[in-house]
């Protein structure tokens, strides 16, 4: 049994990770400031004897904790949330990374950074391998998150080189599933909520831009496999589903599964919105023995069923 800290543990992905770690009989400390995380995501875990919750911002000191492993998932991951307070988003990415790295170094703990496909920006290489350095606008509306995550990766590797801190870095591509917030601005939740309300689904641009969608259970399995690798493997490693869909194709699938006939509302494409996004997961397959198993249609059915139980 390990004592494991999950920052951002009340968030969409973090809550699923907490559940799986508890299922493996670990002691789990969930730390979240509830900026975008929700107590409802961890309601089923609160009575578990090996689960504890700390309401705290990751940019605050973590000096009072003693842990064996850390999963750093703290940061809003959708544009409406991370653009709401871009300075705090940058602090969460960079100062939060510094705090978890200092904690890991002090405790001799392994620490995993949840980085993002956004480090590739609007890519000129397709699909994106880990060796690609990206094409990011450093002064754009998204840069608080994109550049914040890039800076966090820098800190992780500098701590590894300077202090021999045991690090793992995963680059997460678009993920969906239960526990997504209905107002989080991600395209899957947007489409599902609009379809269930009988509203037209909003597509920015002409719908030809592509994304690759990974079901959350597949992602969590990949994250845990990465943490379980030996010290010689640091990453970064791409975690995502290489199945590529246009926004129009996604909207059509959601419409078919929900029975929506409200159609589509086309709007102008936001600034710096990537035109293509697809992971090269060869390294994950070879090193981790990991690849996603849940097809988009199957995952959408489960996600729609979750939203149908929500009171909104």
KOLLUM-350696 format. One line per field, with one value per residue (C-alpha): x, y, z; chain; residue number from 1; residue in three letters. Coordinates in Angstrom, 1 decimal, m for minus. Layout:
% KOLLUM-350696
xx <- c(X; ...)
yy <- c(Y; ...)
zz <- c(Z; ...)
kevex <- c(A; ...)
padren <- c(NUM; ...)
zavo <- c(ALA; ...)
This chain:
% KOLLUM-350696
xx <- c(0.0; 1.3; 0.4; m0.5; m1.3; m3.5; m3.6; m6.7; m8.3; m11.8; m11.6; m12.8; m9.8; m8.5; m11.7; m11.4; m7.8; m8.6; m11.2; m8.7; m6.0; m8.4; m9.4; m5.7; m5.8; m3.6; m4.1; m5.2; m5.0; m7.1; m6.1; m8.2; m9.2; m12.5; m12.0; m13.0; m13.2; m16.4; m17.2; m19.9; m17.1; m15.7; m18.9; m18.8; m15.2; m15.6; m16.5; m13.7; m11.4; m8.2; m9.4; m8.9; m9.7; m7.8; m9.3; m6.2; m4.7; m1.6; 0.2; 0.2; 2.9; 2.7; 5.3; 2.9; 2.5; 4.4; 3.8; 5.2; 3.8; 2.3; 0.0; m0.1; m3.4; m4.1; m5.2; m8.3; m8.0; m10.7; m10.3; m13.3; m11.9; m8.2; m8.9; m11.1; m8.1; m5.1; m2.6; m3.8; m3.7; 0.0; 0.6; m1.1; 0.9; 4.3; 4.2; 2.1; 4.7; 7.4; 5.6; 4.9; 8.5; 9.9; 7.6; 8.6; 12.3; 12.0; 10.0; 11.9; 8.6; 7.9; 5.9; 3.9; 3.0; m0.2; 1.0; m1.1; m1.2; m1.5; 2.3; 2.2; 0.1; m1.3; 1.0; 2.9; 3.6; 0.8; 0.3; 2.3; 5.2; 6.9; 10.0; 8.0; 8.7; 5.4; 4.1; 2.7; 1.8; 3.5; 1.3; m2.1; m5.3; m4.4; m0.8; m1.4; m2.2; 0.0; 3.1; 2.4; 2.4; 5.5; 7.3; 6.1; 7.7; 10.9; 10.8; 10.2; 13.3; 15.5; 14.6; 15.3; 18.7; 19.7; 18.1; 17.6; 13.9; 11.9; 9.7; 7.1; 5.5; 2.4; 1.0; m2.8; m4.9; m8.6; m10.4; m14.1; m16.4; m18.5; m17.7; m17.1; m18.7; m21.6; m20.2; m16.5; m16.3; m15.0; m16.5; m17.9; m19.7; m20.9; m22.4; m24.0; m25.5; m26.8; m28.3; m30.0; m31.5; m32.8; m30.4; m28.3; m24.8; m22.2; m19.4; m16.6; m15.4; m16.6; m16.3; m13.4; m10.9; m10.0; m9.5; m8.8; m11.0; m9.9; m12.3; m11.3; m10.9; m8.4; m6.5; m6.4; m5.0; m2.2; m1.4; m1.1; 1.0; 3.4; 3.8; 4.6; 7.5; 11.1; 13.2; 14.9; 11.7; 10.7; 8.6; 7.2; 4.8; 1.6; m1.6; m4.6; m6.7; m5.3; m8.8; m9.3; m12.7; m13.8; m16.0; m18.8; m18.4; m18.5; m21.7; m23.3; m22.5; m23.9; m27.0; m27.6; m27.1; m29.3; m32.0; m31.3; m32.8; m31.9; m29.0; m25.8; m25.0; m21.8; m19.7; m16.3; m13.2; m11.5; m7.9; m5.1; m7.6; m5.6; m6.7; m5.5; m4.8; m3.8; m1.3; 1.4; 1.2; 4.0; 6.0; 3.1; 2.4; 6.0; 7.1; 3.9; 2.1; m0.8; m3.4; m7.0; m9.7; m13.0; m14.3; m15.8; m19.4; m19.2; m17.7; m20.2; m23.1; m21.6; m21.0; m24.5; m26.0; m24.0; m25.3; m28.9; m28.6; m27.5; m30.1; m29.3)
yy <- c(0.0; 3.4; 6.9; 8.7; 12.4; 13.3; 17.0; 18.0; 14.8; 16.2; 17.0; 15.0; 12.8; 13.0; 11.6; 8.5; 8.1; 8.3; 5.6; 3.2; 3.8; 3.0; m0.1; m1.2; m0.7; 2.5; 5.3; 8.3; 12.0; 14.1; 17.8; 20.2; 23.9; 23.2; 25.8; 23.4; 20.2; 19.2; 17.5; 15.5; 13.8; 12.3; 11.8; 8.1; 8.0; 10.3; 7.4; 5.1; 4.5; 5.1; 8.3; 11.8; 15.2; 18.4; 21.6; 23.6; 25.3; 23.5; 26.9; 26.9; 25.1; 21.3; 21.1; 19.2; 16.1; 12.9; 10.7; 7.9; 9.0; 12.1; 12.5; 16.2; 16.8; 20.2; 22.7; 23.6; 21.9; 23.6; 27.0; 28.7; 27.7; 28.3; 31.6; 32.9; 33.7; 33.2; 34.5; 31.9; 29.2; 30.0; 29.9; 26.6; 25.1; 26.4; 27.1; 24.0; 22.0; 23.5; 22.6; 19.0; 18.6; 20.0; 17.7; 14.7; 15.5; 15.9; 12.6; 10.6; 10.1; 9.4; 12.3; 12.2; 15.4; 15.5; 17.5; 18.0; 17.8; 21.6; 21.7; 20.9; 24.0; 24.2; 21.5; 21.4; 17.7; 15.2; 12.9; 14.4; 12.3; 13.2; 14.4; 17.3; 20.6; 22.2; 25.4; 27.5; 31.2; 32.4; 35.5; 34.2; 33.7; 30.0; 30.6; 30.7; 27.0; 25.9; 27.7; 27.0; 23.3; 23.6; 25.4; 22.7; 20.1; 22.1; 22.2; 18.4; 17.6; 20.1; 18.6; 15.2; 16.3; 18.4; 16.5; 13.1; 13.4; 10.4; 11.9; 10.8; 13.1; 12.2; 14.3; 13.9; 14.3; 15.0; 12.9; 12.4; 10.4; 10.6; 13.4; 16.0; 19.3; 20.3; 23.8; 22.9; 24.0; 20.7; 19.8; 16.4; 17.7; 20.8; 18.7; 16.2; 18.9; 20.9; 17.8; 16.6; 20.1; 20.1; 23.0; 23.2; 21.9; 24.7; 24.1; 26.7; 27.1; 24.8; 21.6; 20.2; 20.6; 17.2; 15.8; 12.4; 11.3; 9.0; 7.5; 8.4; 4.7; 4.1; 7.3; 6.4; 3.0; 4.6; 7.1; 4.3; 2.2; 5.1; 5.6; 1.9; 2.0; 1.8; 4.8; 4.8; 5.9; 9.5; 10.2; 12.4; 9.9; 10.6; 9.2; 9.5; 7.6; 7.9; 7.6; 11.0; 12.7; 16.0; 18.1; 17.6; 13.8; 14.0; 16.1; 13.6; 10.8; 12.6; 13.6; 9.9; 8.6; 11.3; 11.5; 15.2; 17.0; 20.5; 20.8; 22.7; 26.3; 27.3; 30.1; 31.8; 29.8; 31.0; 32.4; 29.8; 26.9; 23.9; 22.6; 19.0; 17.0; 13.3; 11.4; 9.2; 6.5; 4.2; 4.9; 4.1; 0.9; m0.2; 0.9; 0.7; m2.0; 0.4; 1.4; 2.6; m0.1; 1.9; 2.9; 6.4; 5.2; 3.0; 5.8; 8.3; 6.0; 5.8; 9.6; 10.4; 8.1; 9.9; 13.3; 12.0; 11.3; 14.9; 17.5; 20.2)
zz <- c(0.0; m1.0; 0.3; m3.0; m3.5; m6.4; m7.0; m9.0; m7.6; m7.6; m11.3; m14.3; m14.8; m11.2; m9.7; m11.9; m11.0; m7.3; m7.7; m9.4; m6.9; m4.1; m5.9; m5.8; m2.0; m1.9; 0.6; m1.5; m0.6; m3.0; m3.1; m5.0; m4.7; m6.4; m9.0; m11.7; m9.7; m8.0; m4.7; m6.5; m8.5; m5.3; m3.4; m3.7; m2.3; 0.7; 3.1; 2.0; 4.9; 2.8; 1.1; 2.4; 0.9; 1.3; m0.1; m1.0; m4.0; m5.4; m5.6; m1.7; 0.2; 0.5; 3.3; 5.7; 3.5; 3.4; 0.3; m1.8; m5.1; m6.6; m9.6; m10.6; m12.4; m10.9; m13.6; m15.5; m18.9; m21.1; m22.6; m20.9; m17.5; m18.0; m19.8; m17.0; m14.8; m17.1; m14.5; m11.9; m14.6; m15.3; m11.5; m11.2; m14.1; m13.0; m9.3; m8.8; m10.6; m8.5; m5.3; m6.2; m7.4; m4.1; m2.2; m4.3; m3.9; m0.1; 0.3; m2.3; m4.1; m7.7; m9.3; m12.6; m14.5; m16.4; m19.4; m22.5; m26.3; m26.2; m25.9; m29.6; m30.3; m33.9; m35.2; m38.4; m38.0; m38.1; m36.2; m33.3; m31.9; m28.6; m30.5; m32.1; m30.3; m31.3; m32.8; m30.0; m29.9; m26.7; m26.3; m27.4; m25.4; m24.9; m24.0; m20.2; m20.4; m23.4; m22.3; m18.6; m19.3; m21.4; m18.6; m16.2; m18.3; m18.2; m14.4; m14.3; m16.4; m14.6; m11.2; m12.7; m13.9; m11.0; m8.0; m9.6; m8.8; m10.1; m12.7; m15.3; m17.9; m19.9; m22.7; m22.6; m25.7; m25.8; m23.2; m22.4; m20.2; m17.0; m14.5; m17.2; m16.1; m18.3; m18.7; m19.1; m22.7; m24.1; m27.4; m26.3; m23.2; m25.2; m28.0; m25.5; m23.3; m26.3; m27.9; m24.7; m24.3; m27.8; m28.8; m32.0; m31.5; m31.7; m34.2; m34.5; m38.1; m40.8; m38.7; m40.7; m37.8; m36.2; m32.8; m31.3; m28.4; m25.7; m23.2; m19.6; m18.4; m21.2; m20.2; m16.5; m17.4; m19.4; m16.6; m14.1; m16.4; m16.9; m13.1; m12.8; m15.2; m13.9; m13.1; m16.6; m18.3; m17.7; m20.8; m22.2; m23.6; m25.6; m24.2; m26.5; m29.0; m32.5; m34.0; m35.7; m36.3; m37.6; m35.4; m37.9; m37.7; m33.9; m34.0; m36.3; m33.9; m30.9; m32.8; m33.8; m30.3; m28.6; m31.3; m31.7; m34.7; m33.7; m36.2; m36.0; m35.2; m37.1; m35.5; m36.2; m35.3; m32.1; m32.2; m32.1; m32.3; m33.6; m37.0; m36.4; m33.4; m33.4; m31.2; m32.3; m29.6; m30.8; m27.7; m25.4; m27.2; m27.1; m23.7; m21.7; m23.6; m23.7; m26.3; m26.0; m26.2; m26.1; m29.5; m29.7; m30.2; m27.1; m25.0; m26.2; m25.1; m21.6; m21.5; m22.7; m20.1; m17.4; m18.5; m18.6; m14.9; m14.1; m12.9; m15.4)
kevex <- c(A; A; A; A; A; A; A; A; A; A; A; A; A; A; A; A; A; A; A; A; A; A; A; A; A; A; A; A; A; A; A; A; A; A; A; A; A; A; A; A; A; A; A; A; A; A; A; A; A; A; A; A; A; A; A; A; A; A; A; A; A; A; A; A; A; A; A; A; A; A; A; A; A; A; A; A; A; A; A; A; A; A; A; A; A; A; A; A; A; A; A; A; A; A; A; A; A; A; A; A; A; A; A; A; A; A; A; A; A; A; A; A; A; A; A; A; A; A; A; A; A; A; A; A; A; A; A; A; A; A; A; A; A; A; A; A; A; A; A; A; A; A; A; A; A; A; A; A; A; A; A; A; A; A; A; A; A; A; A; A; A; A; A; A; A; A; A; A; A; A; A; A; A; A; A; A; A; A; A; A; A; A; A; A; A; A; A; A; A; A; A; A; A; A; A; A; A; A; A; A; A; A; A; A; A; A; A; A; A; A; A; A; A; A; A; A; A; A; A; A; A; A; A; A; A; A; A; A; A; A; A; A; A; A; A; A; A; A; A; A; A; A; A; A; A; A; A; A; A; A; A; A; A; A; A; A; A; A; A; A; A; A; A; A; A; A; A; A; A; A; A; A; A; A; A; A; A; A; A; A; A; A; A; A; A; A; A; A; A; A; A; A; A; A; A; A; A; A; A; A; A; A; A; A; A; A; A; A; A; A; A; A)
padren <- c(1; 2; 3; 4; 5; 6; 7; 8; 9; 10; 11; 12; 13; 14; 15; 16; 17; 18; 19; 20; 21; 22; 23; 24; 25; 26; 27; 28; 29; 30; 31; 32; 33; 34; 35; 36; 37; 38; 39; 40; 41; 42; 43; 44; 45; 46; 47; 48; 49; 50; 51; 52; 53; 54; 55; 56; 57; 58; 59; 60; 61; 62; 63; 64; 65; 66; 67; 68; 69; 70; 71; 72; 73; 74; 75; 76; 77; 78; 79; 80; 81; 82; 83; 84; 85; 86; 87; 88; 89; 90; 91; 92; 93; 94; 95; 96; 97; 98; 99; 100; 101; 102; 103; 104; 105; 106; 107; 108; 109; 110; 111; 112; 113; 114; 115; 116; 117; 118; 119; 120; 121; 122; 123; 124; 125; 126; 127; 128; 129; 130; 131; 132; 133; 134; 135; 136; 137; 138; 139; 140; 141; 142; 143; 144; 145; 146; 147; 148; 149; 150; 151; 152; 153; 154; 155; 156; 157; 158; 159; 160; 161; 162; 163; 164; 165; 166; 167; 168; 169; 170; 171; 172; 173; 174; 175; 176; 177; 178; 179; 180; 181; 182; 183; 184; 185; 186; 187; 188; 189; 190; 191; 192; 193; 194; 195; 196; 197; 198; 199; 200; 201; 202; 203; 204; 205; 206; 207; 208; 209; 210; 211; 212; 213; 214; 215; 216; 217; 218; 219; 220; 221; 222; 223; 224; 225; 226; 227; 228; 229; 230; 231; 232; 233; 234; 235; 236; 237; 238; 239; 240; 241; 242; 243; 244; 245; 246; 247; 248; 249; 250; 251; 252; 253; 254; 255; 256; 257; 258; 259; 260; 261; 262; 263; 264; 265; 266; 267; 268; 269; 270; 271; 272; 273; 274; 275; 276; 277; 278; 279; 280; 281; 282; 283; 284; 285; 286; 287; 288; 289; 290; 291; 292; 293; 294; 295; 296; 297; 298; 299; 300; 301; 302; 303; 304; 305; 306; 307; 308; 309; 310; 311; 312)
zavo <- c(UNK; UNK; UNK; UNK; UNK; UNK; UNK; UNK; UNK; UNK; UNK; UNK; UNK; UNK; UNK; UNK; UNK; UNK; UNK; UNK; UNK; UNK; UNK; UNK; UNK; UNK; UNK; UNK; UNK; UNK; UNK; UNK; UNK; UNK; UNK; UNK; UNK; UNK; UNK; UNK; UNK; UNK; UNK; UNK; UNK; UNK; UNK; UNK; UNK; UNK; UNK; UNK; UNK; UNK; UNK; UNK; UNK; UNK; UNK; UNK; UNK; UNK; UNK; UNK; UNK; UNK; UNK; UNK; UNK; UNK; UNK; UNK; UNK; UNK; UNK; UNK; UNK; UNK; UNK; UNK; UNK; UNK; UNK; UNK; UNK; UNK; UNK; UNK; UNK; UNK; UNK; UNK; UNK; UNK; UNK; UNK; UNK; UNK; UNK; UNK; UNK; UNK; UNK; UNK; UNK; UNK; UNK; UNK; UNK; UNK; UNK; UNK; UNK; UNK; UNK; UNK; UNK; UNK; UNK; UNK; UNK; UNK; UNK; UNK; UNK; UNK; UNK; UNK; UNK; UNK; UNK; UNK; UNK; UNK; UNK; UNK; UNK; UNK; UNK; UNK; UNK; UNK; UNK; UNK; UNK; UNK; UNK; UNK; UNK; UNK; UNK; UNK; UNK; UNK; UNK; UNK; UNK; UNK; UNK; UNK; UNK; UNK; UNK; UNK; UNK; UNK; UNK; UNK; UNK; UNK; UNK; UNK; UNK; UNK; UNK; UNK; UNK; UNK; UNK; UNK; UNK; UNK; UNK; UNK; UNK; UNK; UNK; UNK; UNK; UNK; UNK; UNK; UNK; UNK; UNK; UNK; UNK; UNK; UNK; UNK; UNK; UNK; UNK; UNK; UNK; UNK; UNK; UNK; UNK; UNK; UNK; UNK; UNK; UNK; UNK; UNK; UNK; UNK; UNK; UNK; UNK; UNK; UNK; UNK; UNK; UNK; UNK; UNK; UNK; UNK; UNK; UNK; UNK; UNK; UNK; UNK; UNK; UNK; UNK; UNK; UNK; UNK; UNK; UNK; UNK; UNK; UNK; UNK; UNK; UNK; UNK; UNK; UNK; UNK; UNK; UNK; UNK; UNK; UNK; UNK; UNK; UNK; UNK; UNK; UNK; UNK; UNK; UNK; UNK; UNK; UNK; UNK; UNK; UNK; UNK; UNK; UNK; UNK; UNK; UNK; UNK; UNK; UNK; UNK; UNK; UNK; UNK; UNK; UNK; UNK; UNK; UNK; UNK; UNK; UNK; UNK; UNK; UNK; UNK; UNK; UNK; UNK; UNK; UNK; UNK; UNK; UNK; UNK; UNK; UNK; UNK; UNK)
